[in-house]
Amino acid sequence: MVNAFASYRVGRHTAEDVLSETFLVAFRRRADYDVGVESAVPWLLGIASRLIRRHRAVEAKHWRSFAAAVTGEEHSSEGGVDDAMIRLDAEREVQGLRARIAALAPKDRETLLLYAWQGLTYEEVAAALGVPVGTVRSRLNRVRKRLDPVRRAQALAKTQTQMQMQSDHSAGRVR
């Protein structure tokens, strides 16, 4: 699970280094581990998460790999024009989603990766990142709003309406 998480974040090659370092750090800090906790996975993911911060320079490589894996590099020519159009629309949506994920704040993106792609619970994500569960909930709520195009459009419209109302009020047009 740690290797999969690291692979998502920094690519396979660097993930091997992160995995090795994670277990080295875990071994050195084994006295810090709370044996009363049922699973060591959140603790190990927390260590890996901190180590990955050192490898941010290769993150762009990861996103290119992720995009290739999600969209697929080969497409069958079978299925006709309708299927081709559906695939093109899906690829555009994935590209947009990938761009929105890449634009997230690093802490929000990391929270999303742990929750959505690693399948951790809120509590496990909180333990892995060393933050309260409420922080995880807030980050994921913020991520949902930023990734959902309908919500983004509604938020933009609301902001524009509020700005127009403030402008009208300042200009004395509102009575």
N, C-alpha and C positions, 0 to 999 in steps of 0.2 A: 504494500500500500504506500509506503514511503517512497519507493522507487517510482511508482505511478504518479504520485503527487509531484515529485521532483521533475519527472519527465514532462509533465504538463507545463511546469513553470520555466524550465531552462533547457529543455531538449535532452535527448538520450545521453549524449556524450558527457555533458556536464552533470547530468543526473547521477551517473555512476560515481563521479567524484563526491557529489553531495551525499549520496547514500553511504559511501565509505566514511566520510567525515561525520555523518549523523551517528553512525554506530560507534565510531571512535569517541565522539563527545559523550554519547550515552554511557559508554563503558566507563569513561573517566568520571562522569557525574552520577554513576549508579547509586551513590549514597543519597543523592538528592531526590531520587524517585520514591514516590509514595506507594509502597507495596499494597496499601489498602485500596488502591484504585484498580478496578476490574481489568482495564485494558491499558497497555503502554502506548497504544497507537497515537492518541492525542499528544502525549509527551514527546514521542519521536517526531511527529509532524511539526510540533512547535520548534524542536531543535532544527529540523530540516528547513523550516520556514526562515529562521534566523540566518542559517547558512546560505540560503538562496539569495538573500539580500546582497551578499557579496558577489553574486554572479549576475547582476542585473544587466550588465552590458550585452549578454547573449540572449536577452529576452526577446529581442526582435526576431532572432532566428527561430525561436520557439513559435511565435505567432505565425510566421510563414509556414512552418511545418504543420501547425494546427489547421491553418486554412486549407492546405493541401489535403490533409486527412479528412476534413469535414466535407469539402466540395468534391473530392475525388479528382484524380488527374486524368482518368480515362472515362470516356462516355461511349456507350453503345450507340451505333447509328440506327438501331432498330427502334420502332415505336412511333415514327412519323413526326410531323411538325408539332402537333399538340404536346407530345411528350418532351420534345426539345424545348418548347416554350416554357413548359412547367419547370424543366431543369434550369433554364436560364433565370427564371423568376426566383427559384429557390437559391441559386448561386448568388444572385444579387442580394437577397435577404440575408444569407449567411455572411456575405461580405460586409453588409451594413451592421449586422450583429457583431461580427468580429471587430469592426472599427469601434463600435460603441463599447465593447468589452475592453479593448486596448486603451480607450480614452478614460476609463474609470481610474479613480485614485488607486494607487498600489494596494493600500489596505483594503479597499472595497473589492478589488479584483481578487486578492488573495482569499478573502472571506468567501467570495463566490466560488472560487475553485475548490476550496475545502468542502463547502456545503453541497454544491451541485455536482461536481465531478468526482469527488471522493466519497460522497454519500454520508458525510459525518452529520451527526445531530448538532443542534445549536450548542448544546453543552460541550460536545467534543470539539467543535470549532473554537469555542471560547477557551477551552483548556489548551488547545494547540497554539493559539495566538496569545494566550496570557491576558485575555480581556474578559470583562463581565459578559454574561449571556445577553443582557440588554443591549450591549454594544453590538454584538453579532446580529441581533434582531434589527437594530437601527440600520446597520450597514446593508443588510440584505433587503430591507424595505427601500432604502435609497437606491440600491442597484436595480431592483425591480422597476422603480419609477424611471430610471435612466435608460433601461433597456427596452421598455415597452413603448413602441412608437406612438400608440394611441394616447397613452398617458403623457408622453413627451409633448405631443401636439396640444393636448388639453392644457398642460402646464404653461406652454408657450402662449396660447391664446389667453389664458387667465392673466399672465404677466403683462401681456400687451394691453389688455383691457384695463388692468389696474394702473398701468403707466399712463394710458390715455385719460383715465378719470383724474389722476393726480395732475396731469397737465391742464385739463379743463378746469379743475378746481383752482389751480395756481393762476390761471388766466382770468378767473372770475366768471367763467361761463356756467358754473353749476350754482344753482340757487337753493 
